[in-house]
Amino acid sequence: MRRIFIKALLQEELVITGGDAHHLGRVMRAKAGDRILVADDQGKVGEYELTGFTESSVSMKLVQQVEERTESPVEIVLAQCLPKGDKLDLIVQKATELGVNVIVPLASDNCVVRYDGKKAKAKQEKWQKIADEAGKQCGRSRLPEVQQVQPFRQWLREAADGKRDDTAVCMCYENELQQGMKDFLQGQRAAKRFVAIIGPEGGFSLAEAALAKELGIASVSLGTRILRAETAAISAAAVIQYENGDLGGR
């Protein structure tokens, strides 16, 4: 069943415009009497019956609210340093499928790509669209937020300063030899929010790793093999979910 998201609360009657209306009316050739799922910005989901069409809108009425458990019991923030090419497209898509709530693109020392303000804005809009489509496809009740590209050091300091009591933050660092991701997570059973920081292809610089340590951010290993940036991001999200979320963990 087709799923759409609205930035408002569910109501008895809705009128949808924009891309979703175009897709329903022109692409899917939906007709009165067809039913779709609608999720609002509070994560509530309703089954709606389509009642009318115009050139630019679709009207519908609520049939019933639907109880879904598609969201993870923990909140995950994926802070991803910019990889080369279109790799972040894949990361955003798979992170959305794995239940990540927020994706933060970061410009760090070893990032090859550099975006000016206009380019960064266009990229953020593209990544958000990828997240939206992935969220619809995999049945999410809430769409993840893809934030603007931010400078790594500035974001790291703000993340450390604003760290909540229920939050566990870790940097996945290829030079970490003492603590694995599993050990770190097993020591964070009270946490309800997890922030995983992933480097670009060249990894983190020594200065960045030193700053993270100075700020009290845990360094963790994802294993004995060097992972590609996209593999590290997907692996980190999956391990966090397995240990604390809805992938068959505790």
C-alpha positions in Angstrom: 0.0 0.0 0.0 1.4 3.4 -1.0 2.7 5.5 2.0 3.0 9.2 2.2 4.2 11.6 4.9 2.7 14.9 6.0 4.1 17.7 8.1 1.0 18.0 10.2 -1.2 15.9 12.5 -3.6 13.3 11.1 -7.1 14.6 10.5 -10.4 13.1 9.5 -10.1 14.6 6.1 -6.9 15.6 4.2 -6.0 17.3 1.0 -2.6 16.4 -0.4 -0.8 18.6 -2.9 2.7 18.7 -4.5 4.8 15.7 -5.5 2.6 13.1 -3.6 -0.5 14.3 -5.3 1.1 14.2 -8.7 2.5 10.7 -8.1 -0.9 9.4 -6.9 -2.9 11.0 -9.7 -0.6 11.0 -12.7 2.0 8.2 -12.1 0.0 5.6 -10.1 -3.3 6.6 -11.7 -5.1 6.1 -8.4 -8.8 6.5 -8.4 -11.5 7.3 -5.8 -11.9 4.4 -3.5 -8.3 3.4 -3.4 -6.6 3.4 0.0 -3.1 4.6 1.1 -1.2 5.0 4.4 -0.4 8.4 5.7 2.1 9.1 8.4 2.3 12.5 10.2 5.2 14.2 11.9 4.4 12.6 15.2 4.8 9.1 13.9 1.1 8.4 13.8 -0.2 6.4 10.8 -3.7 6.3 9.3 -5.3 4.4 6.5 -7.1 6.8 4.2 -9.5 6.3 1.3 -9.1 8.6 -1.7 -12.2 10.6 -2.4 -11.4 13.2 -5.1 -8.8 14.6 -7.5 -8.1 17.9 -9.1 -5.2 18.9 -11.4 -3.0 19.6 -8.3 -4.5 17.9 -5.3 -6.0 14.7 -3.9 -8.6 14.6 -1.2 -9.0 11.7 1.2 -10.8 10.6 4.4 -9.6 8.6 7.4 -10.7 5.0 7.5 -8.8 3.9 10.6 -5.7 4.7 12.6 -3.0 2.0 12.2 -0.8 0.8 15.0 2.8 0.2 13.7 6.0 -0.7 15.4 8.5 0.1 12.6 10.6 2.6 14.6 13.5 1.6 16.7 13.3 2.0 20.5 16.5 3.9 20.4 17.5 7.1 18.6 20.5 6.9 16.3 22.5 9.9 14.9 24.9 9.0 12.1 27.6 11.7 11.8 29.3 10.9 8.5 32.4 12.7 7.1 31.9 13.3 3.4 33.0 10.4 1.3 33.9 10.6 -2.4 31.5 10.5 -5.3 27.9 9.4 -4.6 28.7 7.1 -1.7 26.7 9.3 0.7 23.6 8.5 -1.4 24.0 4.8 -0.5 24.8 5.6 3.1 21.7 7.8 3.5 19.5 5.1 1.9 20.8 2.2 4.0 20.9 4.2 7.2 17.2 5.1 6.7 16.3 1.4 6.2 18.2 0.6 9.4 16.2 3.1 11.4 18.7 6.0 11.8 16.9 9.2 12.9 19.4 11.9 12.0 22.3 12.0 9.4 24.9 14.7 9.8 27.3 15.2 6.9 30.6 16.5 8.1 33.6 18.2 6.4 36.7 16.8 8.0 40.5 17.1 7.3 40.8 14.1 5.0 37.6 14.7 3.0 38.4 14.9 -0.7 35.1 16.6 -1.7 34.5 20.2 -0.7 31.2 22.0 -1.3 30.5 25.7 -1.3 27.3 27.0 0.3 25.1 26.6 -2.8 26.5 23.1 -3.7 26.2 22.0 -0.1 22.5 23.1 0.0 21.7 21.2 -3.2 23.4 18.1 -1.9 21.5 18.3 1.4 18.2 18.5 -0.5 19.2 15.5 -2.6 20.1 13.4 0.4 16.9 14.4 2.2 14.9 13.3 -0.9 16.8 9.9 -0.9 16.0 9.5 2.8 12.3 10.4 2.2 12.0 7.8 -0.5 13.8 5.1 1.4 11.6 5.8 4.4 8.5 5.3 2.4 9.8 2.2 0.7 10.8 0.4 3.9 7.7 1.4 5.9 9.1 3.9 8.4 6.7 5.8 10.5 9.1 8.8 10.8 11.4 10.2 8.2 15.0 10.8 9.2 16.5 14.3 9.1 19.5 14.9 6.9 21.2 18.0 8.2 23.3 20.6 6.4 27.0 19.9 5.8 28.9 21.1 8.9 32.6 21.6 9.8 33.8 18.6 11.7 35.6 20.3 14.6 32.8 22.8 15.2 30.2 20.0 15.2 32.3 17.8 17.5 32.6 20.5 20.1 28.9 21.3 20.0 28.1 17.6 20.3 30.3 17.2 23.3 29.0 20.4 25.0 25.3 19.5 24.4 25.6 15.8 25.2 22.5 14.6 27.0 22.6 12.2 29.9 20.8 9.5 27.9 23.3 9.7 25.0 26.3 7.6 24.1 28.8 9.1 21.6 31.5 7.1 19.9 34.0 7.7 17.1 34.7 4.7 14.8 38.5 4.9 14.5 40.7 2.6 12.6 43.6 3.1 14.9 41.7 2.1 18.1 43.2 -1.0 19.5 41.7 -1.3 23.0 37.9 -1.0 22.7 35.6 -2.6 20.2 32.1 -1.3 19.3 30.5 -4.3 21.1 32.3 -3.6 24.3 31.4 0.1 24.2 27.7 -0.6 23.6 27.5 -3.2 26.3 28.7 -0.5 28.7 26.0 1.9 27.6 22.8 -0.1 28.5 21.1 2.9 30.0 21.5 5.0 26.8 18.5 5.7 24.6 20.3 7.8 22.0 23.5 6.8 20.2 25.8 9.0 18.1 28.2 7.2 15.7 30.9 9.2 14.0 32.3 7.8 10.8 35.4 9.1 9.0 36.0 9.6 5.2 38.1 7.4 3.0 41.3 8.7 4.5 40.1 8.3 8.1 40.4 10.9 10.8 43.5 13.0 11.1 45.6 12.6 14.3 44.5 16.1 15.3 40.8 15.2 15.0 41.3 12.0 17.0 43.2 14.0 19.7 40.3 16.5 19.8 37.7 13.8 20.2 39.7 12.3 23.1 40.1 15.7 24.7 36.3 16.2 24.5 35.7 12.8 26.2 34.3 11.1 23.1 34.9 7.3 23.1 37.1 5.8 20.4 35.9 2.4 19.1 37.0 -0.2 16.6 34.8 -1.9 14.1 37.1 -4.9 13.8 40.5 -5.9 12.5 39.8 -5.1 8.9 39.9 -1.6 7.3 36.3 -0.9 6.1 35.3 1.5 3.4 33.5 4.6 4.6 30.1 3.3 3.4 30.7 -0.1 4.9 31.7 1.4 8.3 28.6 3.6 8.4 26.2 0.8 7.6 28.0 -1.6 10.0 27.9 0.8 12.9 24.2 1.5 12.5 23.4 -2.2 12.3 25.5 -3.1 15.3 23.9 -0.4 17.4 20.4 -1.6 16.4 21.4 -5.2 17.1 22.7 -4.5 20.6 19.9 -2.0 21.6 17.2 -1.9 19.0 15.0 -4.0 16.8 17.3 -6.3 14.8 16.9 -9.3 17.1 19.1 -7.9 19.9 18.3 -7.8 23.6 
